[in-house]
Amino acid sequence: MLYQRSSALFDEAQKYIPGGVNSPVRAFKSVGGVPVFMKSAKGAYLTDADDRNYVDYINSWGPAILGHTHPVVLEAIQKQAEHGFSYGTPTELETEIAKLIVDNVPNIDQIRMVSSGTEACMSAIRLARGFTGRDKIIKFDGCYHGHSDSFLIKAGSGAATFGNPNSPGVTKGTAQDTLIATYNDIENVADIFRHNQGEIAAVIVEPVAGNMGCVLPENNFLQNLKKVCQDNGALLIFDEVMTGFRLAFGGAQETFGVDADIVTFGKVIGGGMPVGAFAARQEIMDYLAPNGPVYQAGTLSGNPLAMRAGLTTLELIKSDKDFYNKINKTTETLDFEIGKILNEKGLKHRINRKGSMMSIFFETNKVSNFQEAYDSVYTCIFNNFFQQMLANGIYLPPSGYETWFISAAIQDAEIDKTLEAVRRFEF
Ligand SMILES: *Cc1c(COP(=O)(O)O)cnc(C)c1O
């Protein structure tokens, strides 16, 4: 049996940890089977508890953009650890990473560090509400902004624009302040603004969506969002937890030439350590405690080990002028070659790709919003594809609604392995 030790470890884990995991998608509920327990990672590869190796296409859901356990980052963390793990005081290191980011990301004057993407997005909307004096926010169906109450909201039925709780424990009151719109549908957004005049603090969006599979903004969607927000006195929040430092060093703002009012970060910014952040121009950041009235805090925010991992990762990316060209080219090759093989097999599919993010949707020609993603994932072809790729040593995200993250460690040998596995796919 391929996953013998994983299977035993999963049985044991389920006794002490709800569902055996500390984050639901890891449980393989949507693809079925037993989650594979990993014990180490290096470069492009994960090694599981049964000593099998996999080419890794999740890369810790994005952070490991350099590949796993990069020697320079490892050494930086080791050295930092000798000076202590956490002080709960300011450090010079925090200013160093803040300066690097503020100097290189458009439209931000200051940045506040937190410990997760969830915290970053939760704090960003609190700041937007405090700054505008308004309560409501617009989010898009299929976009994920972490698990705080305001975002665990699904579309209401019919013409009702306000959402319903997506999870028990989220109150109806909270749900009423979150309005749900359709991704890539600017008319829908304009309509929601018309029905809630003077009430909307912010629109939050994944500028390239990665949590309904990879879905790209189309027909100047982001530019139009900016305009609708401006016309209505609302802030535009780019949730760049995935896209930040991945599409470009300046993230989606740089890639698409659209100016956001608040930007959130996570994943790559921590280089594999638990880090998130939110940033904006001075006028907005002035609203934040201790200078302003909007409260936000964190015992481990700006933690030196995490800052060192993040700073070293960002510096390595920055020092390689060709970094993004290379990972984008790898991704393009995968897209093109996988597409060719699937076409030869006669399997109808669509590959969405931007930069080093991509995903495959089966049985469809086009996916530009959540409903279209749903219709594809519903066919379960992805699940079959996932299982066969896994058995052939290719670790894809264990859900059709997730994006593949290509790391700089993936080279020709790994691409060849991947294509060989796709060739063997039987559907
Ligand atoms: C992962 C993610 C989050 C949440 O980040 P966590 O660190 O998991 O809390 C928020 N927004 C986006 C776009 C994400 O991809």
The ligand as an ORCA input file, in Angstrom:
! r2SCAN-3c Opt
* xyz 0 1
  C      -4.539     32.088      2.268
  C      -5.358     33.306      2.055
  C      -5.861     34.052      3.120
  C      -5.754     33.600      4.549
  O      -4.449     33.514      4.979
  P      -4.112     32.576      6.284
  O      -2.662     32.818      6.502
  O      -4.453     31.183      5.858
  O      -4.954     33.048      7.393
  C      -6.489     35.244      2.845
  N      -6.646     35.664      1.579
  C      -6.184     34.971      0.527
  C      -6.360     35.505     -0.862
  C      -5.552     33.749      0.721
  O      -5.149     33.048     -0.329
*
